[in-house]
Amino acid sequence: MKLSNRVKALRRQTDWTQEQFADLIGVTRQTVISLEKGSYTPSLLLAMQIAKVFDRPIEDIFYLEEESP
């Protein structure tokens, strides 16, 4: 299983740039890029901050996905 997310879709819905979103959650734009690509798994603290910024439960943003064999 791998952790996937809806960060990119939610960020676009709110009309934030990657830089604006990065500033809101206290990370670099490069971290946002990696997060959106799925190559970075955030800490629980960062995941909670992201959920707070989007005003959604963590489960609406992050989910487990079956990996292909």
Gaussian input, Z-matrix of N, CA and C with variables (Angstrom, degrees):
# hf/3-21g

backbone

0 1
 N
 C     1     B1
 C     2     B2     1     A1
 N     3     B3     2     A2     1     D1
 C     4     B4     3     A3     2     D2
 C     5     B5     4     A4     3     D3
 N     6     B6     5     A5     4     D4
 C     7     B7     6     A6     5     D5
 C     8     B8     7     A7     6     D6
 N     9     B9     8     A8     7     D7
 C    10    B10     9     A9     8     D8
 C    11    B11    10    A10     9     D9
 N    12    B12    11    A11    10    D10
 C    13    B13    12    A12    11    D11
 C    14    B14    13    A13    12    D12
 N    15    B15    14    A14    13    D13
 C    16    B16    15    A15    14    D14
 C    17    B17    16    A16    15    D15
 N    18    B18    17    A17    16    D16
 C    19    B19    18    A18    17    D17
 C    20    B20    19    A19    18    D18
 N    21    B21    20    A20    19    D19
 C    22    B22    21    A21    20    D20
 C    23    B23    22    A22    21    D21
 N    24    B24    23    A23    22    D22
 C    25    B25    24    A24    23    D23
 C    26    B26    25    A25    24    D24
 N    27    B27    26    A26    25    D25
 C    28    B28    27    A27    26    D26
 C    29    B29    28    A28    27    D27
 N    30    B30    29    A29    28    D28
 C    31    B31    30    A30    29    D29
 C    32    B32    31    A31    30    D30
 N    33    B33    32    A32    31    D31
 C    34    B34    33    A33    32    D32
 C    35    B35    34    A34    33    D33
 N    36    B36    35    A35    34    D34
 C    37    B37    36    A36    35    D35
 C    38    B38    37    A37    36    D36
 N    39    B39    38    A38    37    D37
 C    40    B40    39    A39    38    D38
 C    41    B41    40    A40    39    D39
 N    42    B42    41    A41    40    D40
 C    43    B43    42    A42    41    D41
 C    44    B44    43    A43    42    D42
 N    45    B45    44    A44    43    D43
 C    46    B46    45    A45    44    D44
 C    47    B47    46    A46    45    D45
 N    48    B48    47    A47    46    D46
 C    49    B49    48    A48    47    D47
 C    50    B50    49    A49    48    D48
 N    51    B51    50    A50    49    D49
 C    52    B52    51    A51    50    D50
 C    53    B53    52    A52    51    D51
 N    54    B54    53    A53    52    D52
 C    55    B55    54    A54    53    D53
 C    56    B56    55    A55    54    D54
 N    57    B57    56    A56    55    D55
 C    58    B58    57    A57    56    D56
 C    59    B59    58    A58    57    D57
 N    60    B60    59    A59    58    D58
 C    61    B61    60    A60    59    D59
 C    62    B62    61    A61    60    D60
 N    63    B63    62    A62    61    D61
 C    64    B64    63    A63    62    D62
 C    65    B65    64    A64    63    D63
 N    66    B66    65    A65    64    D64
 C    67    B67    66    A66    65    D65
 C    68    B68    67    A67    66    D66
 N    69    B69    68    A68    67    D67
 C    70    B70    69    A69    68    D68
 C    71    B71    70    A70    69    D69
 N    72    B72    71    A71    70    D70
 C    73    B73    72    A72    71    D71
 C    74    B74    73    A73    72    D72
 N    75    B75    74    A74    73    D73
 C    76    B76    75    A75    74    D74
 C    77    B77    76    A76    75    D75
 N    78    B78    77    A77    76    D76
 C    79    B79    78    A78    77    D77
 C    80    B80    79    A79    78    D78
 N    81    B81    80    A80    79    D79
 C    82    B82    81    A81    80    D80
 C    83    B83    82    A82    81    D81
 N    84    B84    83    A83    82    D82
 C    85    B85    84    A84    83    D83
 C    86    B86    85    A85    84    D84
 N    87    B87    86    A86    85    D85
 C    88    B88    87    A87    86    D86
 C    89    B89    88    A88    87    D87
 N    90    B90    89    A89    88    D88
 C    91    B91    90    A90    89    D89
 C    92    B92    91    A91    90    D90
 N    93    B93    92    A92    91    D91
 C    94    B94    93    A93    92    D92
 C    95    B95    94    A94    93    D93
 N    96    B96    95    A95    94    D94
 C    97    B97    96    A96    95    D95
 C    98    B98    97    A97    96    D96
 N    99    B99    98    A98    97    D97
 C   100   B100    99    A99    98    D98
 C   101   B101   100   A100    99    D99
 N   102   B102   101   A101   100   D100
 C   103   B103   102   A102   101   D101
 C   104   B104   103   A103   102   D102
 N   105   B105   104   A104   103   D103
 C   106   B106   105   A105   104   D104
 C   107   B107   106   A106   105   D105
 N   108   B108   107   A107   106   D106
 C   109   B109   108   A108   107   D107
 C   110   B110   109   A109   108   D108
 N   111   B111   110   A110   109   D109
 C   112   B112   111   A111   110   D110
 C   113   B113   112   A112   111   D111
 N   114   B114   113   A113   112   D112
 C   115   B115   114   A114   113   D113
 C   116   B116   115   A115   114   D114
 N   117   B117   116   A116   115   D115
 C   118   B118   117   A117   116   D116
 C   119   B119   118   A118   117   D117
 N   120   B120   119   A119   118   D118
 C   121   B121   120   A120   119   D119
 C   122   B122   121   A121   120   D120
 N   123   B123   122   A122   121   D121
 C   124   B124   123   A123   122   D122
 C   125   B125   124   A124   123   D123
 N   126   B126   125   A125   124   D124
 C   127   B127   126   A126   125   D125
 C   128   B128   127   A127   126   D126
 N   129   B129   128   A128   127   D127
 C   130   B130   129   A129   128   D128
 C   131   B131   130   A130   129   D129
 N   132   B132   131   A131   130   D130
 C   133   B133   132   A132   131   D131
 C   134   B134   133   A133   132   D132
 N   135   B135   134   A134   133   D133
 C   136   B136   135   A135   134   D134
 C   137   B137   136   A136   135   D135
 N   138   B138   137   A137   136   D136
 C   139   B139   138   A138   137   D137
 C   140   B140   139   A139   138   D138
 N   141   B141   140   A140   139   D139
 C   142   B142   141   A141   140   D140
 C   143   B143   142   A142   141   D141
 N   144   B144   143   A143   142   D142
 C   145   B145   144   A144   143   D143
 C   146   B146   145   A145   144   D144
 N   147   B147   146   A146   145   D145
 C   148   B148   147   A147   146   D146
 C   149   B149   148   A148   147   D147
 N   150   B150   149   A149   148   D148
 C   151   B151   150   A150   149   D149
 C   152   B152   151   A151   150   D150
 N   153   B153   152   A152   151   D151
 C   154   B154   153   A153   152   D152
 C   155   B155   154   A154   153   D153
 N   156   B156   155   A155   154   D154
 C   157   B157   156   A156   155   D155
 C   158   B158   157   A157   156   D156
 N   159   B159   158   A158   157   D157
 C   160   B160   159   A159   158   D158
 C   161   B161   160   A160   159   D159
 N   162   B162   161   A161   160   D160
 C   163   B163   162   A162   161   D161
 C   164   B164   163   A163   162   D162
 N   165   B165   164   A164   163   D163
 C   166   B166   165   A165   164   D164
 C   167   B167   166   A166   165   D165
 N   168   B168   167   A167   166   D166
 C   169   B169   168   A168   167   D167
 C   170   B170   169   A169   168   D168
 N   171   B171   170   A170   169   D169
 C   172   B172   171   A171   170   D170
 C   173   B173   172   A172   171   D171
 N   174   B174   173   A173   172   D172
 C   175   B175   174   A174   173   D173
 C   176   B176   175   A175   174   D174
 N   177   B177   176   A176   175   D175
 C   178   B178   177   A177   176   D176
 C   179   B179   178   A178   177   D177
 N   180   B180   179   A179   178   D178
 C   181   B181   180   A180   179   D179
 C   182   B182   181   A181   180   D180
 N   183   B183   182   A182   181   D181
 C   184   B184   183   A183   182   D182
 C   185   B185   184   A184   183   D183
 N   186   B186   185   A185   184   D184
 C   187   B187   186   A186   185   D185
 C   188   B188   187   A187   186   D186
 N   189   B189   188   A188   187   D187
 C   190   B190   189   A189   188   D188
 C   191   B191   190   A190   189   D189
 N   192   B192   191   A191   190   D190
 C   193   B193   192   A192   191   D191
 C   194   B194   193   A193   192   D192
 N   195   B195   194   A194   193   D193
 C   196   B196   195   A195   194   D194
 C   197   B197   196   A196   195   D195
 N   198   B198   197   A197   196   D196
 C   199   B199   198   A198   197   D197
 C   200   B200   199   A199   198   D198
 N   201   B201   200   A200   199   D199
 C   202   B202   201   A201   200   D200
 C   203   B203   202   A202   201   D201
 N   204   B204   203   A203   202   D202
 C   205   B205   204   A204   203   D203
 C   206   B206   205   A205   204   D204

   B1=1.4506
   B2=1.5202
   B3=1.3029
   B4=1.4613
   B5=1.5236
   B6=1.3057
   B7=1.4567
   B8=1.5210
   B9=1.3108
   B10=1.4633
   B11=1.5231
   B12=1.3409
   B13=1.4648
   B14=1.5239
   B15=1.3168
   B16=1.4620
   B17=1.5385
   B18=1.3103
   B19=1.4623
   B20=1.5251
   B21=1.3237
   B22=1.4646
   B23=1.5259
   B24=1.3283
   B25=1.4644
   B26=1.5294
   B27=1.3172
   B28=1.4657
   B29=1.5242
   B30=1.3300
   B31=1.4732
   B32=1.5264
   B33=1.3081
   B34=1.4725
   B35=1.5332
   B36=1.3259
   B37=1.4702
   B38=1.5254
   B39=1.3137
   B40=1.4683
   B41=1.5234
   B42=1.3394
   B43=1.4651
   B44=1.5238
   B45=1.3431
   B46=1.4599
   B47=1.5243
   B48=1.3152
   B49=1.4564
   B50=1.5273
   B51=1.3168
   B52=1.4632
   B53=1.5241
   B54=1.3081
   B55=1.4609
   B56=1.5269
   B57=1.3204
   B58=1.4644
   B59=1.5279
   B60=1.3179
   B61=1.4590
   B62=1.5266
   B63=1.3183
   B64=1.4625
   B65=1.5275
   B66=1.3199
   B67=1.4621
   B68=1.5304
   B69=1.3214
   B70=1.4674
   B71=1.5283
   B72=1.3361
   B73=1.4688
   B74=1.5304
   B75=1.3230
   B76=1.4607
   B77=1.5141
   B78=1.3246
   B79=1.4709
   B80=1.5216
   B81=1.3261
   B82=1.4614
   B83=1.5301
   B84=1.3065
   B85=1.4704
   B86=1.5306
   B87=1.3171
   B88=1.4677
   B89=1.5277
   B90=1.3277
   B91=1.4621
   B92=1.5183
   B93=1.3301
   B94=1.4661
   B95=1.5250
   B96=1.3189
   B97=1.4663
   B98=1.5308
   B99=1.3286
   B100=1.4673
   B101=1.5214
   B102=1.3027
   B103=1.4581
   B104=1.5235
   B105=1.3298
   B106=1.4644
   B107=1.5272
   B108=1.3177
   B109=1.4666
   B110=1.5256
   B111=1.3328
   B112=1.4584
   B113=1.5044
   B114=1.3237
   B115=1.4639
   B116=1.5258
   B117=1.3329
   B118=1.4594
   B119=1.5193
   B120=1.3259
   B121=1.4605
   B122=1.5168
   B123=1.3251
   B124=1.4560
   B125=1.5276
   B126=1.3189
   B127=1.4586
   B128=1.5238
   B129=1.3013
   B130=1.4637
   B131=1.5198
   B132=1.3133
   B133=1.4616
   B134=1.5313
   B135=1.3261
   B136=1.4676
   B137=1.5230
   B138=1.3197
   B139=1.4680
   B140=1.5241
   B141=1.3160
   B142=1.4619
   B143=1.5248
   B144=1.3254
   B145=1.4711
   B146=1.5300
   B147=1.3179
   B148=1.4712
   B149=1.5321
   B150=1.3276
   B151=1.4635
   B152=1.5313
   B153=1.3078
   B154=1.4652
   B155=1.5295
   B156=1.3233
   B157=1.4674
   B158=1.5332
   B159=1.3251
   B160=1.4626
   B161=1.5343
   B162=1.3352
   B163=1.4605
   B164=1.5288
   B165=1.3424
   B166=1.4732
   B167=1.5244
   B168=1.3253
   B169=1.4709
   B170=1.5322
   B171=1.2961
   B172=1.4711
   B173=1.5291
   B174=1.3361
   B175=1.4671
   B176=1.5246
   B177=1.3276
   B178=1.4631
   B179=1.5274
   B180=1.3179
   B181=1.4649
   B182=1.5294
   B183=1.3210
   B184=1.4648
   B185=1.5218
   B186=1.3387
   B187=1.4582
   B188=1.5219
   B189=1.3327
   B190=1.4543
   B191=1.5133
   B192=1.3177
   B193=1.4471
   B194=1.5228
   B195=1.3221
   B196=1.4731
   B197=1.5278
   B198=1.3284
   B199=1.4661
   B200=1.5204
   B201=1.3024
   B202=1.4583
   B203=1.5252
   B204=1.3370
   B205=1.4814
   B206=1.4999
   A1=109.66
   A2=114.40
   A3=118.50
   A4=109.17
   A5=115.25
   A6=121.31
   A7=109.11
   A8=116.20
   A9=122.29
   A10=108.20
   A11=115.64
   A12=118.10
   A13=112.06
   A14=113.74
   A15=122.11
   A16=110.76
   A17=117.23
   A18=121.87
   A19=111.91
   A20=117.58
   A21=120.65
   A22=111.40
   A23=116.70
   A24=120.87
   A25=110.83
   A26=117.06
   A27=120.34
   A28=111.33
   A29=116.12
   A30=119.84
   A31=110.04
   A32=116.51
   A33=120.22
   A34=111.58
   A35=116.98
   A36=120.51
   A37=111.24
   A38=116.32
   A39=120.69
   A40=111.68
   A41=116.21
   A42=121.98
   A43=113.47
   A44=116.30
   A45=121.49
   A46=109.38
   A47=116.37
   A48=120.38
   A49=107.79
   A50=116.23
   A51=119.57
   A52=110.11
   A53=117.04
   A54=121.32
   A55=111.56
   A56=117.55
   A57=121.12
   A58=110.60
   A59=115.98
   A60=120.43
   A61=110.52
   A62=117.00
   A63=121.18
   A64=110.70
   A65=117.39
   A66=121.14
   A67=111.32
   A68=116.66
   A69=121.05
   A70=112.50
   A71=116.65
   A72=119.31
   A73=112.84
   A74=116.92
   A75=120.33
   A76=115.82
   A77=116.60
   A78=120.93
   A79=109.08
   A80=116.45
   A81=120.45
   A82=109.98
   A83=115.35
   A84=121.04
   A85=109.79
   A86=117.02
   A87=120.86
   A88=111.00
   A89=116.98
   A90=120.35
   A91=110.37
   A92=117.40
   A93=121.46
   A94=110.13
   A95=117.24
   A96=121.28
   A97=110.10
   A98=117.21
   A99=121.76
   A100=111.48
   A101=116.75
   A102=121.80
   A103=110.59
   A104=116.42
   A105=120.62
   A106=112.35
   A107=117.87
   A108=121.62
   A109=111.92
   A110=116.58
   A111=120.46
   A112=114.11
   A113=117.30
   A114=120.37
   A115=112.39
   A116=116.84
   A117=121.74
   A118=108.66
   A119=116.06
   A120=121.50
   A121=107.74
   A122=117.23
   A123=119.67
   A124=112.26
   A125=115.53
   A126=120.42
   A127=107.97
   A128=116.46
   A129=119.97
   A130=110.57
   A131=117.42
   A132=121.82
   A133=111.13
   A134=117.25
   A135=121.08
   A136=110.77
   A137=117.83
   A138=121.15
   A139=110.12
   A140=117.12
   A141=121.02
   A142=110.88
   A143=116.93
   A144=121.06
   A145=109.93
   A146=116.90
   A147=121.61
   A148=109.76
   A149=116.94
   A150=120.99
   A151=110.47
   A152=116.84
   A153=121.08
   A154=110.92
   A155=117.18
   A156=121.75
   A157=110.54
   A158=116.73
   A159=120.92
   A160=112.56
   A161=116.56
   A162=122.67
   A163=111.15
   A164=113.84
   A165=121.83
   A166=108.86
   A167=116.75
   A168=119.54
   A169=110.07
   A170=116.18
   A171=121.52
   A172=110.80
   A173=116.40
   A174=121.02
   A175=112.61
   A176=118.12
   A177=121.35
   A178=111.94
   A179=116.51
   A180=121.55
   A181=111.67
   A182=116.17
   A183=121.66
   A184=110.30
   A185=115.91
   A186=120.73
   A187=109.97
   A188=115.71
   A189=121.40
   A190=109.65
   A191=115.37
   A192=121.60
   A193=109.26
   A194=115.93
   A195=120.53
   A196=108.92
   A197=115.99
   A198=119.86
   A199=108.88
   A200=115.93
   A201=121.45
   A202=109.56
   A203=117.60
   A204=120.18
   A205=113.17
   D1=147.50
   D2=177.31
   D3=-131.11
   D4=151.54
   D5=179.02
   D6=-84.72
   D7=121.81
   D8=177.17
   D9=-114.21
   D10=169.74
   D11=-178.55
   D12=-150.38
   D13=166.26
   D14=178.63
   D15=-113.01
   D16=24.24
   D17=-175.10
   D18=-58.52
   D19=-47.62
   D20=-177.12
   D21=-60.77
   D22=-46.53
   D23=-179.43
   D24=-62.92
   D25=-43.70
   D26=-179.57
   D27=-67.84
   D28=-38.95
   D29=178.34
   D30=-62.62
   D31=-42.60
   D32=179.60
   D33=-67.16
   D34=-36.39
   D35=177.54
   D36=-61.82
   D37=-35.40
   D38=-179.80
   D39=-84.86
   D40=-5.19
   D41=177.84
   D42=65.38
   D43=34.57
   D44=175.88
   D45=-96.74
   D46=145.24
   D47=170.29
   D48=-77.35
   D49=167.17
   D50=175.96
   D51=-61.40
   D52=-38.06
   D53=179.50
   D54=-65.51
   D55=-44.09
   D56=178.53
   D57=-61.72
   D58=-44.85
   D59=179.70
   D60=-64.12
   D61=-42.88
   D62=178.40
   D63=-58.05
   D64=-43.38
   D65=178.58
   D66=-62.69
   D67=-39.04
   D68=-179.28
   D69=-65.01
   D70=-35.49
   D71=-176.97
   D72=-102.08
   D73=-0.42
   D74=174.07
   D75=77.31
   D76=35.16
   D77=176.76
   D78=-130.49
   D79=178.64
   D80=177.89
   D81=-86.56
   D82=163.04
   D83=176.45
   D84=-61.19
   D85=-35.96
   D86=179.32
   D87=-62.23
   D88=-36.11
   D89=177.24
   D90=-66.04
   D91=-40.89
   D92=177.46
   D93=-62.37
   D94=-43.05
   D95=178.06
   D96=-58.75
   D97=-47.95
   D98=179.88
   D99=-64.05
   D100=-39.31
   D101=178.35
   D102=-63.03
   D103=-46.16
   D104=-179.55
   D105=-66.36
   D106=-31.66
   D107=178.14
   D108=-78.19
   D109=-14.83
   D110=-177.77
   D111=84.87
   D112=11.55
   D113=179.99
   D114=-94.59
   D115=1.52
   D116=178.87
   D117=-132.12
   D118=127.48
   D119=176.02
   D120=-102.26
   D121=118.24
   D122=-176.79
   D123=-73.30
   D124=156.59
   D125=172.79
   D126=-67.89
   D127=165.42
   D128=177.51
   D129=-60.85
   D130=-39.78
   D131=179.11
   D132=-60.53
   D133=-45.71
   D134=178.87
   D135=-66.88
   D136=-40.64
   D137=178.33
   D138=-61.03
   D139=-39.74
   D140=178.70
   D141=-68.08
   D142=-37.17
   D143=177.22
   D144=-64.71
   D145=-42.69
   D146=178.36
   D147=-61.60
   D148=-44.63
   D149=178.89
   D150=-61.76
   D151=-38.87
   D152=179.46
   D153=-65.96
   D154=-43.67
   D155=-179.69
   D156=-62.75
   D157=-40.16
   D158=179.11
   D159=-83.57
   D160=-9.14
   D161=-178.31
   D162=55.94
   D163=49.67
   D164=179.48
   D165=-139.92
   D166=156.94
   D167=173.43
   D168=-66.20
   D169=150.50
   D170=179.38
   D171=-54.19
   D172=-38.33
   D173=-177.55
   D174=-63.89
   D175=-21.86
   D176=176.43
   D177=-77.73
   D178=-17.26
   D179=-175.13
   D180=-106.98
   D181=-44.12
   D182=-177.36
   D183=-113.53
   D184=139.66
   D185=-179.16
   D186=-150.21
   D187=156.52
   D188=177.63
   D189=-88.85
   D190=139.23
   D191=-178.26
   D192=-128.15
   D193=137.05
   D194=176.89
   D195=-67.18
   D196=136.56
   D197=176.52
   D198=-90.30
   D199=145.11
   D200=178.02
   D201=-70.27
   D202=142.42
   D203=179.67
   D204=-68.44

